[in-house]
């Protein structure tokens, strides 16, 4: 398919082919102007000014267009191509045209300013679309023809395109479009073209295995003089067009979006904020643009977050932020921000990264102490208790560790990852907890924390008295009677126990060896008024007058009048022979726990 542009007013051609050899600055830097920089009706192509920074411009004669000379530039401008005073594309040699195609194919940029006067033939440019396969409106493989002024069906004149004439003479496929084009680049590219298509049309085409961009724009350079600031802006924007943007709506990202910071590192569980800034190529901020943020890869892939402003539209400064919490664990997230341009094409920022690391672990330590006066405070005489188990549970109720207190009553969990935990103790029988009063600690470990939590306990004090009858489980049950006064502290006195059964069998307690008083929560009333309802003890005494016998027992107080009290007694003689085992509810009698 050929593209013949005959007698067109102000047709502006931009050809850019992208590859890895594109300018490091991502915009034109070293520019060769082939032909006169002047224009027919006055003015010149701007080569200096605050809107053109860091660029150099060199005039290059048409006869010197060859691969060797082009190697010094990243951009070539064929200026006033069809006028007698400048570069005429038709008079370029075949080798010059071939060298220009090669120049572009290595990732460079070619800009052609085609003015009126002589017919120009661009069939030497490598594009793929045909009349039979024009591509959909705004799709890859179509061509857009644009004029910076309003459409006209009148005779050709300055600033206008003769639409009927163009439709009869330009064979660029069914999707060819003539539409308004002002200094805002793509923002107002909306009009009815000769084929009846209404709306913004932004397009680019591909060529071969490489990606090439072909934009044919009606840029009337003839009035690039004082007062034509709109034309200057278009020129500047073309020079600033990226060599390798991720998206090519309208040939250049009119509203550019950048995301910062480019990379960052945070502790897992904290928040991260990225800032999207929207500006056009001239640095003007773009407010009111809806931005979509996405975590596209990493441990937090797909995670949602919040915007500021809340509607995710850029504020008056062209800025919108996105914040999310990194709860997905260790790894690196890829984050991108996108918006939809007026052509319906997505425009996305560069991808930024966020590394999530485990924060520095903390530690939890403390002492398990004997709270002798049960005041919930570790006083000077309250020594540590060894052999007690301290339990660390995570926020899901899983036990993540246990520690047993050492000889000084101390324990240590180290390291402890950042997070929320419950710290508790396994209370031993015969003891009650005095500190903390809540029974356990709700602990939040932050990075590097060294937390200290103590536990206070006091041995349950008091005594139990009573007695009664219990029957053995023999075929012929034997009545066992007992009577006692026993203290929870073995050093307290008196401690007495008498057991009688059968034909004159008798046990007499001489020495109380151990005593544990505790509250069995299954026994009513709960809690007991005395602070305990179960007494477990052992001692040494005499059996039928012979010393060296041992006894073990458990007595319970299940409230008055004692009918639900339980007694369990085992007695061994001096030779360690079991002489009595009995367990059951009292048949007659009562067992009572006392605070003192």
LONU-460721 format. One record per residue: residue in three letters; x, y, z of N, C-alpha, C, O in turn. Coordinates in steps of 0.2 Angstrom, whole numbers, plus 5000, padded with zeros to 4 digits. Layout:
BEGIN
AlaXYZXYZXYZXYZ/...
***
This chain:
BEGIN
Unk500449945000500050005000500450065000501050065003/Unk500250114997500650174996500350235000499750235000/Unk500750285002500450345005500750395001501350415001/Unk500250424997500450484993500150544996499450554996/Unk500450594998500250655001500350714996500950734995/Unk499850734992499850784987499550844989499050854990/Unk500050904988499750964989499450974996499051024997/Unk499650945001499350945008499551015011500151025011/Unk499151045015499351095019499551075026499151035029/Unk500151085027500451075034500350995036500050985041/Unk500550955032500550885035501250875038501750885036/Unk501150845044501750835049501850765050501350735053/Unk502450735049502550665049503050655055503550685055/Unk502850615060503350595065503450515064502950475065/Unk504050495064504250425063504750405069505250435069/Unk504550365073505050345078505050265079504450235079/Unk505550235079505650165080506050155086506550175087/Unk505750105091506050105097506450045098506249985096/Unk507050045101507449985102507850005108507850065111/Unk508349965110508749975116509250025115509650045119/Unk509350055109509850105107509550175108509950225106/Unk508950175111508650245111509050285116509450265120/Unk508950355115509350405119509250385127508750375129/Unk509850395130509750385137509350435141509150415146/Unk509250495138508850545141508150535140507750565143/Unk507950485136507250465135506950525131506250525132/Unk507250565128506950625124507550645119508150625119/Unk507350685114507850705109508350745113508250785117/Unk509050735111509550765114510050795109510150865108/Unk510250755104510650785098510250785092510050725089/Unk510050845090509550845084509950875078510250925078/Unk509850845072510050865066509450895062508950855061/Unk509450955060508950985056509250985049509651025047/Unk508850945044509050945037508650995034508050985033/Unk508951045031508551095027508651155032508851155037/Unk508351215029508351275033507951275039507351245039/Unk508151295045507751305051507151355050506651355054/Unk507251395045506651445044506051415041506051365038/Unk505551455041504851435038504651485033504951545033/Unk504151475029504051515023503751585026503951635023/Unk503251585030502951645032503251675038502951715042/Unk503851665040504251695045504251645051503951595052/Unk504751665056504851625062505351565060505451555054/Unk505551535065506051475064505851425069505451435074/Unk506051365068505951305073506351325079506951335079/Unk506051325085506451355091506951305092506851245092/Unk507551325094508151285096508451305103508951285105/Unk508051355106508251375113507651395116507151405114/Unk507751405123507251425127507151385133507451325133/Unk506751405138506751375144506351305144506351255148/Unk505951295138505551235137506051185133505751135132/Unk506551205131507051165127507751165131508151205130/Unk507851115135508351115139508751045138508550995137/Unk509451055138509850995137509850975130510150915129/Unk509651005125509650985118510151025114510251085115/Unk510450995109510851035104510651025097510350965095/Unk510651075093510351075086510951095081511251135082/Unk510951055076511451065071511151055064510751015062/Unk511351105059511051105053511451055048512051055049/Unk511151015045511450965041511150965034510550965033/Unk511550975029511350975022511050915019511350855021/Unk510550915015510250855012510750815009510750745009/Unk511250835006511750795002512150755007512550715005/Unk512150775014512650745019512250695023512450675028/Unk511650675021511250625024511450565023511350535017/Unk511850535027512150465026512250435033512250465038/Unk512350365033512350335040512950365044512850365050/Unk513550375041514050405045513950465048514050475054/Unk513650515045513450575048512850575053512850605058/Unk512450525051511850525056512050485062511650495067/Unk512650455063512850425069512850465075512850445081/Unk512950535074513050585079512450605082512450645087/Unk511850585080511250615082510750555084510750505082/Unk510250575088509750535090509050555087508550515087/Unk509050615084508450635080508650675074509150715074/Unk508250665069508350695062507650735061507150705061/Unk507750795059507150835057507250855049507750885048/Unk506750835045506750855038506250915038505650905038/Unk506550975037506151035038505951065032506351065027/Unk505351085032505051125026505151075020505451105015/Unk504951015020505250965015505050985008505450965004/Unk504451015007504251025000504351094998504151104992/Unk504651135001504751204999505351204995505851164996/Unk505451254991506051264987506651284992507151284989/Unk506451314998507051345002507351295006507851305010/Unk507051235007507251185012507451115009507651115003/Unk507251065012507450995010506850975007506250965010/Unk506850945001506350914997506450844998506950814995/Unk505950805001505950735002506050704995506450654994/Unk505750724990505750694983506450694980506650654976/Unk506850744982507550754979508050714983508650714981/Unk507850684989508350644993508550584989508150554986/Unk509150564989509350504985509050444988508950444994/Unk509050394984508850324987509250304993508950274998/Unk509850314992510350294998510250335004510250305010/Unk510050405003509950445009509250415013509250415019/Unk508750405008508150375011508250305015507950295020/Unk508650265012508750205015509150215021509050175026/Unk509650255021510050275028509550295033509650285039/Unk509050335031508550365036508150305039508050305045/Unk507950265035507550205037508050165042507750145048/Unk508650155040509050115045509250155051509250125057/Unk509250225051509350265057508750255062508950245068/Unk508150255059507550245063507550175066507350165072/Unk507750125062507650055064508150045070508049995074/Unk508650085071509150075077508850105083509250115088/Unk508250135083507950165089508050235089507950265095/Unk508050265084508150345083507450375081506950335080/Unk507450435081506750475079506850515073507350545072/Unk506350515069506350555062505750595062505150575063/Unk505850665062505250705061505250745055505750765052/Unk504650745051504650775045504150825045503550815046/Unk504350895043503850945042503750955035504250975031/Unk503150935033502950935026502550995024501950995027/Unk502751045021502351105019502051095012502251045008/Unk501751145010501451145003501951154998502551164999/Unk501751164992502151174986502151114981501851114976/Unk502551064983502751004979502450944982502450934988/Unk502150904977501950834980502550794983503050794980/Unk502350754988502950714991502650644992502150634993/Unk503150604991503050534990503350494996503950504997/Unk502950465001503250435007503250355006503250325012/Unk503150335000503150255000503750225002503750165003/Unk504350255003504950225005504950215013505350185016/Unk504450245016504350235024504050165025503650145022/Unk504350125030504150055031503550045035503650035041/Unk502950055033502350045037501949985034502149965028/Unk501549955038501249895036500449895034500249855030/Unk500149945036499349945035499149955028499549985025/Unk498649925026498349935019497649955019497349955025/Unk497349975014496649995013496249935015495749945018/Unk496449875013496049815015496049795023495649765025/Unk496649815026496749805033496949865037497449875039/Unk496449915037496649975040496749975048497050025051/Unk496449925051496349925058495849965061495550015057/Unk495549955067495049985070495250055072495850075072/Unk494750095073494850165075495350165082495150135087/Unk495850205081496350205087496750145089497050145094/Unk496650095084497050035086497750035082497850075078/Unk498149985085498749975082498649955074498249915073/Unk499049995070499049975063498550025059498450015053/Unk498450085062498050135059498450195058498950205062/Unk498250245054498550305053498050365055497450365054/Unk498350415059497950475060498250535057498850545058/Unk497850575053498050635050497650695054497050695055/Unk498050735057497850785061498050855059498550865056/Unk497650905060497750975059497651015065497251005069/Unk498051065066498051105072497451155072497351185078/Unk497151165067496551205067495951165065495951105065/Unk495351205065494751175064494651145057495051165052/Unk494251095056494151065049493851105044493451155047/Unk493851095038493551145033493451105027493851065025/Unk492851115024492751085017492851145012492651135006/Unk493051195014493251255009493851245005494251195006/Unk494051285001494651284997495251285002495151315007/Unk495751255000496351255005496551325006496551365001/Unk496751335012497051405014497451395020497451335023/Unk497751445022498251435028497851405034497251425035/Unk498151365038497851335044497351285043497051255048/Unk497151265036496551225035496751165031497251165027/Unk496351105032496451045028495751045023495251055026/Unk495851035017495251025013495050945013495350905010/Unk494650935018494450865019494250825013494450765012/Unk493750845009493550805003494150794999494150734996/Unk494550844997495150824993495550774996495850734992/Unk495750775003496150725006495850665005496250615004/Unk495150655006494850585006494950554999494950494998/Unk494950594994495050574987495750554985495850524980/Unk496250584988496950584986497350544991497950524989/Unk497150524997497650495002497350425003496850415006/Unk497750375001497550305002497950275008498450255008/Unk497650285014497950265020497450215024497650205030/Unk496950195021496550145024495850185027495850245027/Unk495450135028494750165031494750205037494350235039/Unk495250195041495350225047495650295047495850325052/Unk495850325041496150385041495750435044495050435042/Unk495950485047495550535051495850605050496450615050/Unk495450655049495650725050495350755056494650745056/Unk495650775061495350795067495750855070496350865068/Unk495450895074495750955076496350935081496350885084/Unk496850985081497450965085497651035088497951075084/Unk497551045094497851105097498451095101498751045101/Unk498651145105499251145109499251095114499751075117/Unk498651075116498651025122498750955119498650905123/Unk499050945113499250885110498650835109498250845105/Unk498550785114497950745113497350755116496850735114/Unk497350805120496750815124496150835121495550815123/Unk496150875115495650895111495550865104495250895100/Unk495850805103495850775097495150745096495150685097/Unk494650785095493950755094493650795089493550855089/Unk493350755084493050795078492750735074492850675075/Unk492350755069492050705064492450705058492550755055/Unk492750645057493150645051492750625044492150625045/Unk493150625039492750615032492350555032491950545028/Unk492550505036492150435036491650435041491350385042/Unk491450495044490950495049491150465056490650455060/Unk491750455057491950435064492050495068492350545067/Unk491650495074491750555079492050525085491950475088/Unk492450575087492850555094493550565093493850565088/Unk493950555099494650555099494950495096494750445097/Unk495450505092495750455088496550465090496850515087/Unk496850415093497550415094497850345092497550295094/Unk498350345088498550275086499250275085499650325084/Unk499450215084500150195082500150135078499750095079/Unk500650125074500750065070501350025072501850055074/Unk501349955070501949915071502249895065501949895060/Unk502949885064503249865058503749805060504149815064/Unk503649755056504149695057504149675064503649675067/Unk504749645065504849615072504949675077504849655083/Unk505049735075505249785080504549825080504149825076/Unk504549875085503949915086504149985084504650015086/Unk503750005079503850075076503250115077502750085077/Unk503350175078502850225078502750275072503250305071/Unk502150275069502050315064501450365065500950345066/Unk501650425066501050475067501150525062501650555060/Unk500550535058500550585053500150645055499550635055/Unk500450695057500050755060500050815055500650835053/Unk499550855055499550915051499850965055499451005058/Unk500450985054500751035058500951085053501551075050/Unk500651145053500751195048501351235051501251275056/Unk501951225049502551265051502551335048503051375050/Unk502151355044502251415040502151475044502451525043/Unk501851465050501751525054502051515061501851535066/Unk502651485061503051475067503351545069504051545068/Unk503051585070503251655071503051685078502651645082/Unk503151745079502951775086502151765086501751775081/Unk501851745092501151745093500951675091500351655092/Unk501351625089501051555088501351505093501751465091/Unk501251525099501451485105501251415104501551365106/Unk500651405101500351335101500751295097500851235098/Unk501051315091501451285087502151265090502351205089/Unk502351315094503051295098502951245102503351195103/Unk502351245106502251185111502251115107502551075110/Unk501951115101501851055098502651025096502750975097/Unk503051075094503751065092504051035098504450985098/Unk504051065104504351045110504150985112504550935114/Unk503450965111503250905114503450845109503650795112/Unk503550855103503850805099504550795100504750735100/Unk504950845102505650835104505650795110506150755111/Unk505250805115505250775121504850705121504850675126/Unk504650685115504250625115504750565117505350565114/Unk504550525122505050465124505250425118504850405114/Unk505850395118506050345113505750285114505650245110/Unk505650265121505350195122504850195128504950165133/Unk504250235127503750235132503450165133503450125128/Unk503150145138502750085139502150085135501850035133/Unk501850145134501250155130501350205125501750255126/Unk500950205120501050255114500350285112500250285106/Unk499950305117499350335115499550405112499850445115/Unk499250415106499350475102500050495101500250545100/Unk500550435101501250445099501650465105502250465105/Unk501350495110501750515116501250525122500650535121/Unk501550505128501050515134500950585135501450615138/Unk500450605133500250685134500250695142500650745144/Unk499850655145499850665153500350615155500150555155/Unk500950625157501350575160501250565167501050605171/Unk501350505169501250485176501950455179502150405176/Unk502150475184502750445187502550425194502150455198/Unk502850375197502750345203503350345207503950325205/Unk503350375213503950375218503650355225503150355227/Unk504150325229504850315227504950255222504550215222/Unk505550255219505650205214505750135218505650085215/Unk506050145224506150085227506150105235506350155237/Unk506050055239506050065246506049995250505849945247/Unk506150005256506249945260505849955267505950005270/Unk505449905269505049915275504949855279505149795276/Unk504849855285504649795289504049765287503549805286/Unk503949705287503349665286502849695292503049695297/Unk502249705290501649725294501649805295501149825298/Unk502049845292502049915292501649935285501449895281/Unk501550005284501250025278501750055274502250075276/Unk501550065267501950095262501550135258500950125256/Unk501850195256501450245252501850265246502450275246/Unk501550255240501850285234501450345232500850355233/Unk501750385228501550455226501550455218502050445215/Unk500950465215500850465208500850545206500450575209/Unk501250565202501250635200501050635192501350605188/Unk500550675190500350685183500550745181500250805183/Unk500950755175501050815172501050795164501150745162/Unk500950855160501050845153501850855152502250865156/Unk501950855145502650855143503050925144503650925144/Unk502550975146502851045147502951055154503151105157/Unk502751005158502851015166502251035169502251055175/Unk501651045165501051075168500751015172500650955169/Unk500451025178500150975182499450965180499151005177/Unk499250905181498550875178498150855184498250795186/Unk497750895187497250885192496650845189496450845183/Unk496350805194495650775192495750715188495250695185/Unk496250685188496350625184496350565188496650555193/Unk495850515187495750455191496350405190496450385184/Unk496650385195497250345195497050275198496750275203/Unk497250225195497150155198497850125200498350125196/Unk497950115206498550085209498450005209497949985211/Unk499049975208499049895208499649875211500249895208/Unk499649825215500249785217500149725212499749685213/Unk500649725207500549675202500949615203500949565199/Unk501449615208501849555209502149565216502149615219/Unk502249505219502649505226502149475231501649455229/Unk502349475237501949445243501349475244500849445247/Unk501249535242500649575243500249585236499849625235/Unk500349535231500049545225499249545225498949505229/Unk498949595222498249605222498049645229497449655229/Unk498449665233498249695239497949765238498149805233/Unk497349775241497049845240497349895245497649875250/Unk497149955245497350005249496950065249496350065247/Unk497150125251496750185251497150245248497750245247/Unk496750285245497050345241496950405245496550415249/Unk497350455243497350525246497450565240498050575238/Unk496950605237496250605239495950535239496150495235/Unk495350535243495050465244494750445237494650375236/Unk494550485232494250465226494850445221494650425215/Unk495450445223496050425219496150465213496350445208/Unk495850525213495950575208496450625210496550645215/Unk496950645205497450685207497250755209496750785207/Unk497550785214497350845217497550905213497850895207/Unk497550965215497751025212498451025210498651065205/Unk498850985213499550985212499750925207500350915206/Unk499150895205499350835200499550775204499850725201/Unk499450765210499650715215499150675218498650705220/Unk499250615218498750565222499250515225499650485222/Unk499050495231499450445234499050375236498450375236/Unk499450325237499150255238499550225244500150225244/Unk499150205249499450175255499150105256498550095255/Unk499650055257499349985259499849955264500349985265/Unk499549905267499949875273500249805270499949765267/Unk500949795271501249735269501149685274501649675278/Unk500649645273500549585277500649525274500549465277/Unk500949525268501049455264501649425266501749365263/Unk502049455270502749415272503249445268503249505265/Unk503849415268504449435266504449435258504249385255/Unk504749485255504849475247504849545245504849595248/Unk504749555238504749615234504149625230503949585226/Unk503749685232503149695228503349745222503849785222/Unk502949735216503049775210502349815210501849785211/Unk502449885210501849925210501849965204502349995202/Unk501249975202501150015196500450065196500050045200/Unk500550125193499950165193499750175186500150195182/Unk499050175185498850185178498250235178497850245183/Unk498150265172497550305171497350295164497750265160/Unk496750315162496450305155496450365152496150415154/Unk496750375146496850435142496150445139495750405139/Unk496050505135495450525132495350475126494750475124/Unk495750445124495650395118495450325121495350275117/Unk495450315128495250255131495850205131495750145133/Unk496450235130497050195131497350195138497350255141/Unk497550145141497850145147498550175147498950165142/Unk498750225152499350255152499650235159499350255164/Unk500250205159500450175166501150205167501550225163/Unk501250215174501850235176502450175175502250125173/Unk503050195177503550145178503350105184502950125188/Unk503650045184503549995189504050015195504650015194/Unk503750025201504250035207504149975211503749935211/Unk504649965216504749905220504749925227504949985229/Unk504449875231504449885238504749815241504449765240/Unk505249825245505549765248505249755255505349805259/Unk505049695257504749685264505249645267505349585265/Unk505449665273505949625277505649605284505149645286/Unk505849555287505649545294506049595298506649605298/Unk505649625302505949675307506349645312506249585313/Unk506849685315507249655320506749625326506349665328/Unk506949565328506549535333506649565340507149605341/Unk506149555344506249585351506349525356506549465354/Unk506249535362506349485367505849495373505649555374/Unk505649445377505249445383505649415388505749355387/Unk505649445394505949415400505649435406505149475406/Unk505749405411505449415418505649365423506049325422/Unk505349375429505449335435504749305437504249335437/Unk504849245439504249215443504449215450504949175453/Unk504049255455504249265461503749235466503149235465/Unk504049225472503549205478503349265481503649295485/Unk502749285480502449345483502149325490501549315492/Unk502649325495502549305502501949335505501549295509/Unk501849395504501349435508500749445503500249475505/Unk500749415497500149415492499949485491499349495490/Unk500349535490500149595489500249615481500149675480/Unk500449565477500449585470501049625468501149655463/Unk501549635473502149675472502749635473502749595478/Unk503249635469503949605471504249645476504649685475/Unk504249625482504549655488505249625489505449575485/Unk505649655493506349635494506449565496506949535493/Unk506049535500506049465502505749415497505749355499/Unk505449435492505149395488505649365483505849395478/Unk505749295484506349265480505949235474505349225473/Unk506449215469506149185463506049115464506249085468/Unk505549085460505349015460505548985454505448995448/Unk505948925455506248885449505748835447505248815451/Unk505748815441505348755438504648775436504248725436/Unk504548835435503848855433503848865426504348895423/Unk503348845422503248855415502948915413502348925415/Unk503248955409502949015406502749005399503248975395/Unk502249025396501949005390501849065385501549115388/Unk502049065379501949125374501549095369501649045365/Unk500949125368500449105363500349165358500349225360/Unk500349145351500249205346499549225346499049205350/Unk499349275341498749305341498149255339497549265339/Unk498349195336497949145334497749095339497449045338/Unk498149095345498049055350498548995350498448945354/Unk499048995345499548945345500048955349500349015350/Unk500248905353500848905357501448915353501648865349/Unk501848965354502448975350503048965354503648955351/Unk503048955361503648935365503448935372502948965374/Unk503848895375503748885383504448895386504948875383/Unk504548925392505148925395505048905402504548925405/Unk505548875405505448855412505948895416506548905415/Unk505748925422506148975426506748935429506648875431/Unk507248975429507848945431507948945439507448965442/Unk508548935442508548935449508448995452508249005458/Unk508449055448508349115451507549145450507349195451/Unk507249095446506549115444506449155438505949175436/Unk507049155434507049205428506849155422506949095422/Unk506549195417506449155411506649205405506649265406/Unk506749185399506849225393506649195387506849135385/Unk506249235383506049215376506449265371506449325372/Unk506949235367507349275363507649235357507949185359/Unk507549255351507149315349506349295348506149245348/Unk506049355348505349355348505149395342505249455342/Unk504849365336504649405330504149465332503749455337/Unk504149515328503649565329502949535329502849505324/Unk502549555333501849535333501549545340501749565344/Unk500949515340500549515346500449445349500349395346/Unk500549445356500549385359500149385366499949435368/Unk500049325369499849325375500349285379500649235377/Unk500549315385501049285390500649255396500349295399/Unk500749195398500449165403500849115407501449105405/Unk500649095413501049045416500548985418499948985418/Unk500948925418500548865421500548865428501148855431/Unk500048875432500048885439500048815442499648765440/Unk500548805446500648745450500048735455499848785458/Unk499948665457499448655462499748685469500348675470/Unk499248705473499448735479499648805479499848835484/Unk499648835473499848905472499248945469498848915466/Unk499249005471498749055467499149115465499649135468/Unk498949145459499249195456499049265459498449275460/Unk499549305461499449375463499549425458499349485459/Unk499949415453500149465448500349425442500749375442/Unk500049445436499649505435498949485437498749425437/Unk498549535439497849515442497449495436496849465438/Unk497549505430497149485424497349405422496949375418/Unk497849385426498049315424498549305419498949255419/Unk498549345414499049345408499149415406498849465408/Unk499649415401499849485398499649485391499749435387/Unk499349535388499349545381499949585379500049645381/Unk500349555375500949585373501049605366500849565362/Unk501249655364501449675357502149695357502449735360/Unk502549645353503249655352503349695346503149675340/Unk503749755346503949795341504649785339505049755344/Unk504849805334505549795332506049815337506049875340/Unk506449765339506949785344506749785351507149805356/Unk506149775353505849785360506249735364506349675362/Unk506349755370506549715376506149715382506149765386/Unk505649675382505049685386505149635392505449585392/Unk504949665398504949625405504249625408503949665409/Unk504149555409503449545413503549495418503849435417/Unk503449515424503449465430502849435432502249455430/Unk502849375435502349345438502449335445502949305448/Unk501849345449501949335457501449285459500849285456/Unk501649235463501249185466501349175473501849195476/Unk500849155476500849135483500649065485500149045482/Unk500949035489500648965491500048975495499949015499/Unk499548935493498848935496498948915503499248865505/Unk498648955508498748945515498048925518497548935514/Unk498048895523497448875527497548805529498048775530/Unk496948775531496948705534496248675532495748705530/Unk496248605533495648565532495548525538496048495540/Unk494948515540494748475546494148435544493848445539/Unk494048385548493448345547493648265548494148245550/Unk493148225545493148155545492548125543492048165541/Unk492548055543491948025542492047955540492647925541/Unk491547925536491647855534491647845527491347875523/Unk492047795524492147775517492147705517492447675521/Unk491847675512491847595511492347575506492347605501/Unk492647525507493147495502492647465497492047455497/Unk493047445491492647415485492647335485492547305480/Unk492847305491492947235492492247205491491647235491/Unk492247135490491547105489491147115496490547125496/Unk491547115501491247135507491547195510492047195513/Unk491247255508491447315509491647325516491347305521/Unk492247355518492447375524492447445526492647485521/Unk492147465531492047535533492747555535493147525539/Unk492947615533493547655535493347715538492947755534/Unk493547735544493447795547494047835547494547805548/Unk493947905547494547945547494348005551493748035550/Unk494848045554494748105557495448145556495948115557/Unk495448205555496048245553495948315555495448345555/Unk496548345556496648425555497348435552497848415555/Unk497348455546497948465542498048535539497548565537/Unk498648555539498848625537499048625530499448575528/Unk498948675526499248675519499948695519500348675515/Unk500248725524500948735525501148685530500948685536/Unk501648635528501848585532502248605539502248565543/Unk502448675539502748695544502248715550502448725556/Unk501648725548501148745553500948685557500948625554/Unk500748695563500448635567499848655570499648715571/Unk499448615573499548535573499348505566498948535562/Unk499648445565499448405559499248335561499748305563/Unk498648315561498448255564498048215559497648245555/Unk498148155559497748105554497648035558498148005559/Unk497048015559496947945561496447915557495947935554/Unk496647845555496247805550496147735554496647705556/Unk495547715554495347655557494947615552494547635549/Unk495147545552494747505548494747425550495247405553/Unk494347395548494347315549494347305556494047335560/Unk494647245558494747225565495347255568495847215569/Unk495247315570495847345574496347375570496847395573/Unk496347385563496847415560496847485561496347515561/Unk497447515561497447585563498147615560498647585560/Unk498047675557498647725555498547785559498047815560/Unk499147805562499247865565499847905562500347885561/Unk499647975560500148015557500648045562500448075567/Unk501248035561501748065565502048135562502148185565/Unk502148125555502448185552502148205545502048155541/Unk501948265544501648285538502248305533502648345534/Unk502248265527502848275523502748325517503148365515/Unk502148315514501948365509501248385509500748345512/Unk501048445507500348465507500248515501500648565500/Unk499748505497499548545492498848565492498348515492/Unk498648625493497948645493497748685487498148735485/Unk497248665484497048705478496348695476495948665480/Unk496148745472495448745470495348705464495548715458/Unk494948645464494748605459494048645456493548645459/Unk494148665450493548705447492948665446492448695445/Unk493048595446492448555444492048545451491548515450/Unk492348565456491948555463491548615464491848675465/Unk490948615466490548665468490548675476490648625479/Unk490548735479490448795475491148815472491648795474/Unk491048855467491648885463491648955463491148975459/Unk492048995465492648975469492448965477491948985479/Unk492848925480492648905487492848965491493249005490/Unk492448975497492549025501493249025505493549085506/Unk493548965505494148965509494748975504495348985506/Unk494648975498495148985493495348925490495748925485/Unk495148865493495348795490494848755493494448765497/Unk494748695489494248645491494548575491494248525492/Unk495248565489495548505488496248505492496648555491/Unk496348455496496948445500497248385498496948325499/Unk497848385495498248325493498848325498499248375498/Unk498948265501499548265506499848195507499548145504/Unk500348195510500748135512501048145518501248195520/Unk501148085522501548085528501748015530501647965527/Unk502148015536502447955539502147945546502047995549/Unk502047885547501747875554501847795555502247765553/Unk501347775560501347705562500747665560500147695559/Unk500847605558500347555556500247505561500747465562/Unk499747505565499647455570500247455575500447405577/Unk500447515576500947525581501647515579502147525582/Unk501747505572502447495569502547555565502247575561/Unk503147585567503347645564503547635557503747575555/Unk503647685553503847685546503347675540503547665535/Unk502747675542502147675537502047735534502247795536/Unk501847735528501747795523501047795521500647745520/Unk500747855521500047865519500047925514500447975514/Unk499547915509499447975504498647985504498347935505/Unk498448045503497748055504497548115499497948155498/Unk496948115498496548175495495948185498495548135498/Unk495848245501495148255504494848315500495248365499/Unk494248315499493848375496493348395500493048365504/Unk493148465499492648495503492148525497492248575494/Unk491648485496491148505491490548545494489948535492/Unk490648575500490148615503489748575508489848515509/Unk489348615511488948585517488348545514488048565509/Unk488148495517488348465524488848415523488948375528/Unk489248405518489748355517489548295513490048245513/Unk488948285511488748225508489148215501489148155498/Unk489348265498489748265492490448265492490848265488/Unk490748265499491448265500491748195498491448145499/Unk492348205496492648145494493348125498493648175500/Unk493448065500494048045503494447995499494047945497/Unk495047995498495447945495496047935499496447985500/Unk496147875501496747855506497047795504496747745502/Unk497747795504498147735502498747735508499047785509/Unk498747675511499247665516499647605515499447555513/Unk500347615516500847565515501147555522501347595525/Unk501347485523501647475529502447485529502647515523/Unk502847475534503547495534503947455528504447475526/Unk503647395526503947355521503647375514503847345509/Unk503347425514503047455507502447415504502347415498/Unk502147375509501647335506500947375507500847415512/Unk500547375502499947415502499447375507499247315506/Unk499247415512498747385517498047415517497647385519/Unk498047465513497347495512497347545506497747585505/Unk496747535502496647575497495847585497495447545497/Unk495647655498494947665499494847735495495247785496/Unk494247735492494047805489493347805488493047755485/Unk493047865490492347865489492047925492492447965496/Unk491447945491491047995495490947975502490847915504/Unk490948025506490848015513490147985514489648005512/Unk490147925518489547895520489247935526488647955526/Unk489647955530489447995536490048045537490548025537/Unk489848105539490448145541490448215536489948225533/Unk490948255537491048315534491748335534492148325539/Unk492048365528492648385528492648465526492248485521/Unk492948505529492948575529493648615528494048595531/Unk493648655522494248695521494148755525493648785525/Unk494748785528494748845531495348895529495848865527/Unk495148955529495649005527496249005531496849015529/Unk496148995538496648995543496648935547497048925552/
***
